[in-house]
Amino acid sequence: MKKIILGLSFLLAGVYSASAQKKEKLEVDQVPAEIHIFVKKNYPNPEIKKAYLDAEELDNINYDITLKNKVELEFDKKFRLQEIESKKGVTLALIPKDIVQYVSEHYPGQVITEWSHDKEEKEQEVVLKNKTKLKFNSRGKFISAEIK
């Protein structure tokens, strides 16, 4: 009897975790127009290579987009940019000016390879080419640095 109950517990846990994480591949023509407009406006010769709809919960929907130039973008359900990642460096015009200015003054010559905005934590984070993580508040004021 214990084995049956234990087996059912594992089965239910697996079903629950599978339903909680729904990442669905999208065809390029299924990507919302707002995202296409954003990409065309901010990237020369934009071409979407991969697109996923990541719906963990109904109120937590994200669009994960990878461009052919290997830039990765994440948008929330209202099509607001939440994250950018590019090994060559992110487009600085997409990052708040206070953050760009802080990085150029305190880390001259460093390239920002990642930027993210966590609305729940009310924080923004950038990662530099040298792997230094910098945290800022939602207004772009410096909070902390973590050097790897």
Residue pairs with C-beta under 8 A, 6 or more apart in sequence:
20 56
20 57
21 56
22 53
22 54
22 55
22 56
23 52
23 53
23 54
23 55
23 64
24 52
24 53
24 54
24 55
25 50
25 51
25 52
26 51
26 52
26 53
26 63
27 51
28 48
28 51
30 51
31 48
31 51
31 63
31 65
32 63
32 79
34 79
35 63
35 65
35 73
35 75
35 79
36 48
38 73
38 75
38 79
38 81
39 46
39 48
39 65
39 67
39 73
40 46
42 91
42 93
42 94
43 67
43 69
43 71
43 91
46 67
47 67
47 68
48 65
48 66
48 67
48 68
49 66
49 67
49 68
50 64
50 65
50 66
51 63
51 64
51 65
51 66
52 63
52 64
52 65
53 61
53 62
53 63
54 61
54 62
54 63
54 64
55 61
55 62
59 77
60 77
61 76
61 77
62 74
62 75
62 76
62 77
62 82
63 74
63 75
63 79
64 72
64 73
64 74
65 72
65 73
65 74
65 75
66 72
66 73
67 73
69 86
69 88
70 86
70 87
70 88
71 84
71 85
71 86
71 90
71 91
72 83
72 84
72 85
72 86
73 81
73 83
73 84
74 81
74 82
74 83
74 84
74 116
75 81
75 82
76 82
76 119
81 94
81 117
82 116
82 117
82 119
83 114
83 115
83 116
83 117
84 90
84 91
84 94
84 95
84 114
84 115
84 116
85 113
85 114
86 113
86 114
87 113
88 111
88 113
89 111
89 112
89 113
89 129
90 112
90 113
90 114
90 115
92 100
92 112
94 115
95 112
95 115
95 126
96 124
96 136
96 140
97 140
98 136
98 139
98 140
98 141
99 115
99 124
99 126
99 134
99 136
99 140
100 112
102 134
102 136
102 140
102 142
103 110
103 112
103 126
103 128
103 134
107 128
107 132
110 128
110 129
110 130
110 132
111 128
111 129
112 126
112 127
112 128
112 129
113 127
113 128
113 129
114 125
114 126
114 127
115 124
115 125
115 126
115 127
116 124
116 125
117 123
117 124
117 138
118 124
118 125
119 138
122 137
122 138
123 135
123 136
123 137
123 138
123 143
124 135
124 136
124 137
124 138
124 140
125 133
125 134
125 135
125 136
126 133
126 134
126 136
127 133
127 134
128 134
131 147
131 148
132 145
132 146
132 147
132 148
133 145
133 146
133 148
134 142
134 144
134 145
134 146
135 142
135 143
135 144
135 145
135 146
136 142
136 143
137 143
